[in-house]
Amino acid sequence: MQSPSNDQRVTTTVRTEQPAGQPRKPTMLDQAGGTKGLVYPALPALVFVVANNAKGLRAAIICSIAVAVAIAVERLSRKESLQPALGGLFGVAIAAGIAWYTGSAKDYFLIGIWTSLAAAVVFLASVLVRWPLAGLLWNAATGKGNAWRQDARSRLYYDIATLTLTAIFAARFVVQQWLYDSDDVESLGFAKIAMGYPLLAVGLLVLAWAVRASEKRLKALGLTAPQHG
């Protein structure tokens, strides 16, 4: 038997290595902007609390907005998506505007508190109407359709993920509302950071489990959506 020629070896090598050269599919961390994307949202609140303790409400508002602007500019300079960059700035500006209007530093956290309650109610309601939001959002974002809803066990997996996220949002509301009522601005800032991405990471881990379990189940049942490409 003849050994393959050099040209054949080169051709084989190229064909083998081509798939490895294809662009890597972005992970959840990539889509969030990497490690910086997880840290950035916490910085304005942290700066607000420190500046409020050191120099008062006016300085806290100015510093938090300045940090949000700097973050937006930095993200845009790295050609990240416009929406998260400007969305973060807009959120900080609204929170700072409310605190400025009321003259109370604790009101800087008011939108986040009530947003958590609204999210908890919506996620819980989605389970009650048998359209668990975790499954609906994930499968819509990945283009996999609603095949998962044809299987009761898959719906159960996404029910668990959705209820986990419901508990996270509810915990944020309960703890931060209690601190708000206690006028504890410093602890509010700490709670916002500690109950932000660390808790969300737990929810995403449960969602990742639900996705894997559902896809394995659907594949076994032959319900997996056809792949186009």
N, C-alpha and C positions, 0 to 999 in steps of 0.2 A: 504493500500500500504506500502511495506517495504521500510525503508530508506536505502540508499546505505551503504554498509559496508565500513570500514576504507580502505581496500585494493582497493575497487572501487573508493573511493575518491582520493586516492593517484594516481591511474592510470589515472583518469580524469584530475587531476592537472598536471601530467607530460605531457599528450598529449596536454593540452591547452598551456603549457608554452614552449614547444619545438620550435614552430615557432619563439617565441621571442628570443630564444637563438641562432638563426641562425646568421651568420656574416652579419653585416650591410653593405649595398651597399655603396661604397665610393661616397661621394659627389664631386662636382667640386672643392670645397675648399680642400678636402682631397687629390684629385689627384694633386693639385698644391703644395702640401706639407704643407697644413694648413696655419695658419697666418704667420708663419715664411717663408713659401714658397712665400708669397706675398711681404714680406719685404726684403728678401735677395737680389733679383735682383737690388734693388735701392741702396744698400749700397756701392758697388764699385764706382758708379758714384758720390755719395755724398762725399765719402772719397777722390776721385780724385779732386773734386772742392775745398774742404777745404785744402787739402795738396798743391794743385797748388797755391792757394792764399798765403799760409803760407811759403812754402819752394821752390816753383818752379816746373817745369815740371818733372824733373827726380824723385823728391820725390813723386810727384803725381802718376806717373806710378808705382813705386815700391810699394807704399801703396795700390793702387787699386788692383794690382795683389796679394799682400799678403792677402788682405781681401777676394778676390775671392777664393784663395787657402784654407783659413781657413773655408769658407762657404762650399766648396766642401768636405773637410775632415769631417766637422760636419755632413753634410747630409749623407755621406757614412757611418759614424759611427752609424747613426740611421737607417741604412739599407734601405735608400730610393733608388729609381731607379737610376741606373748609368748614364743614359742619361741626365737628367736635371742637375745633380750635375756637371758632366764634361762639359756639354754644356754651362753652365753659365761661367765656368772658361775659356773655349775656346773663348767665345765671348769677355770677358774682355781682354784676352791676345791679340787677334787680334786688338781690338780697341786701346789698349795701344801701340802695335807695330806700328800702323799707326801714332799715335801721336809722338812716338819716331823717326820714320823715317822722318817725315816732320818737326819735331821740333816745332809744333804748338799744343797747348793744345786743341784748338777747334776741331781738327781732331779726338780726342778721340770719338766724337759723330757722326762722319761722317757715319759709317756703319748703325747706328740706323736710321739716317735721310733718307738714300736712301732705306733702308729696308721698311720703312713706305710707301714711294712712290710706291715701287714695290708691296707691299701688297694691297694698294688702287687700283692700276691698275688691279691686278689679281681678286680681289673681284668684282670690277665693271664689268669686262669682263665676269665673270661667270653669272652675272644677264643678260647681253645682249645676251648671248648664251643660256639662259633659263635653266642653271644648277647652281642655286644660291649656292655658296660655303658653306654658313652656313648650309644649309640643307644637302648637299652632305657629308660634313665632319661629322656632327652630326650623321646622320643615318648610315654612314659607320662605325663609331666608336662604335655605340651601336648595330650593327648587324641587323638593321631594314630594310635594303634594300632600294629599290627605289619606294616603293608603294606610297609615298608622291607625286611623280612626275605625277601620274595618275590623280591628282585632282588639278585643276587650283587655287582653293582658298588656298590650302596648299602651292603651289608654291609661291603664293603671300605673305603668311606669312613669308616664308624663304627669299623671295626677300627683304622684309622690314628689316629683321635681317641682311642680307648681306649688304644692302645699309647703314645701321647704322654703321656697322663695316668699310665699305668703308669711310664713313665720318670721323670716328675716326682716321683711318690711314692717311687720307688726311690732317686732322687738325694738326696731329703731324708733318707731313712733312712741311706744310706751316709755322707754328710757329717756328719750330726748324731751318728750312733753313733760315728764316729771322734773327733769333738770330745768326746763324752761319755767315751769311754775315755781321752782325754787330760786329763780334768778341767779343760777350758777353758770355764768357765761364761760368761765374757764373749763368746767367739766363738760359743758355743751360742746365746746370745740374739740375736746379730747374724744367725746363719744362719737361725734360726727366722723372723725378720722378712724377710730378703732372699729366702729360699726359700719364703715364704708366698704372698701374693697376686701378687707380680711373676711368679713361675713359673706360678701358677694362671692368670693372664691369658693366658699363652702357650697353655696347654691349652685355654682357652675360645675363643681365636681359631681354633685348629685344629678345635674342635668346631663353631664357627659356619660354617667352610668346609665341613665334612662335612654339616651340616644343609642348607645352600644347594645343595650338589652333589646330595645325595640327593633333595631335593624337586624340583629341576629334572628329574632323571632319572625319578622316579616320575610326574611330570606328563606327561612325554613318553611314558611307557609306559601311561598311563591307570590307574595304580595308586594315585593320590592318594586318601586317605580323603575321603568326602563331607563337605562343610561343612554344619552345621546352624545355623540362626539366623533 
